[in-house]
Structures are given as structure tokens and as C-alpha cells.
Amino acid sequence: MINKRTAVLLGLPVVLLALGWYSYQCHPYRNLQDALRQPAAFEGRVVSAGAEVTIVSVGDSVFVVRQLGREFRVRGRLSGAKPGEYVALEAIFHGTGELELVRGRVLKGRRAKIWISVLPLLIVVALFFADYRFDLPRGEFVRRGAVGRTAGRTGRIGDA
Amino acid sequence: MPDLVTHVGAAYLLNRPWHWRRTRAAFLLGTVLPDAVTRPFYILFPQSYWFVGAWHTPVATLLFCLWMTAWFHPAERRTVFAALSLGAALHYLLDLFQRHTLHGYFWFFPFSWKTTTWGLFWPEDAVRFAPLWLVLVVAAEGLVALRTKHRAAKLHA
């Protein structure tokens, strides 16, 4: 007989994966990757490119971006565009692999944002393991210092 | 999303005056949860953007909170679930303020693809204020330490 906890531990990941699959299949936004799979169907249509797109080079009225190892020429001007910067854009797709900028924005500081987000994540994990330990035989996290009962307001046994 | 220094700084300052020791781990974990289960994946594998993007939504986060809660001792579960959910709610509150170039967050996923935002700042703008959060956290800890010292001195007197 499967208990409630086991059902939650095994069932919810399945639900979450199903949500991910639904989002992947049914989202209403057409992006550059969709267009590359069916170039003829996307000719002249507006597509978005925002997931990890970086600028490779910038010319007078054209710039080159890279996504997933592929490079694309984008016709148009983007203020603040510099090689190496992240960018999010909407552009008209042409089967030749060229794009025509509709609107876009250079994500200045995105690289810094990614890197400075690592430290707080590590601090949160460290604080978590300062407060809890994993009880292997029971297969659950228990508060450090708590033996068979919960800690009180301050988290220390005897302070409740 | 604002950076995680902003998210964790805000969560810390909100949680610190209350049941800090008892809830801090779960509250802070809740506040990083929506980003922790999505960003690393699509930064490393951009193809997964729309797959993991589903997890940066309130419904999926609530399911993650439930799943994580099941890993705790039964006596702790109610507190842990509340702290995780409130931490995540604070995360989404801060996310609600930001502007988006392409589309916003899907608050009602999987029921609707409608997005809405208050559009007050660009996600990268918050990075400039990261040092301010650090100063505020250090100042709050300093105040707590001073107050504890003052109380201890009073008790000894």
C-alpha cells in the first residue's frame, strides 16, 4: 500500500514534468528556434529571441548575434549594442537566416547578475544545512539538535 | 527577476525580526526557489527555456513547496510549507515590479498565458542596488548583536 508521503514524493515530479512538457509544446510565443525548424512557414513572421542570445559583432546598420552556437545577422540598430552583451529581441525572420529588428534591448549587467546570484544561493544552502541535517534511515530532514520533537521559537531545544 | 542578492536581502530583512531561527532556512529557500529550479537549466541549456519556464510560475512553485515539505519530519511540515510558500510569494511580489522586453511571467499558468507586470524597473537594474542590501543586512545583524549584548549586560547588573 502506497502511503501519502510516497505518493507526493513520486507523483509531484511527474506533474511538474507534465507542466514543463505542456509549456514547451503549447506556449504561444514563436521563437527563433521554432522558425529554424520550419523556415518556410516562418518567412516574414515576427519571432522572439531572448534565451541566452549574445552579440558577436556590431556594424553600422547590422549586428550579429549568437544563440545555441548559431550566428544570425540582424538588420537594424540597437542602442548600446556591444560584442559580448546579452540581448533580447523581436525580429522578422527571413528564410536566408537573416533577421530584421522590430524591437530589442541590450541586457546590460546580465552577466554580473548571474554571477552575483551564485553567492546568495550558496549562503541559503549553507544556512539550510546549519539548521537541518538529513536523517538517512528515516529519509527526511530533521532540525539539528531536535530529537523526536520540534524546536521552539528560536529553533533551540529548551527555548520553546 | 531581480538578482538573488535582492531577493535574499529582502527576505532576510523581512524574516529577521520574527521567528528567525525557526523559519529562516525554509523562508530563504522559498525565496530562491523559483529561480533555483529554472535559471541554472536554461542558462546552461537555452533549449530548455520553455520547459523549465513552467516552473517559474506560482502553481508550479506551490507544487515544489509541497514536494519539498514531504522531505521534512511530520512535526515540521506545516511550518516548513508556510515558510517556503511565503518566501516564494515574496519572490513573485518583487518579480511583479519588473519590466520585460519580450513577455512577462505567466502568473496563471497552466490556466492562462496572460502576463501582467507593474513594469517599474528592468531586471538588470537591481544589480546596482546589491551592495545596499548587503549594507542593510550587516546593519540589521549589528543592531541585533548590540541589543543582545545590552540585554546580557542588564541581566548581569
Interface residues (C-beta under 8 A of the other chain):
Chain A: R5 V8 L9 L12 P13 V15 L16 L19 G20 W21 Y22 S23 Y24 H27 P28 Y29 Q33 S48 G50 A51 E52 Q67 L68 A88 L89 E90 R103 G104 R105 L107 K108 G109 R110 A112 K113 I114 I116 S117 V118 L119 P120 L121 I123 V124 L127 F128 A130 D131 Y132 D135 R138 G139 E140 F141 V142 R143 A146 R149 T150 A151 G152 R153 T154 G155 R156
Chain B: D3 L4 V5 H7 V8 G9 H19 W20 R21 R22 R24 A25 L28 L29 T31 V32 D35 A36 R39 Y42 I43 P46 Q47 Y49 W50 F51 V52 G53 A54 W55 V59 A60 L63 F64 L66 W67 A70 W71 F72 H73 A75 E76 T79 T101 L102 H103 F109 P110 W113 W122 P123 E124 D125 A126 V127 R128 A130
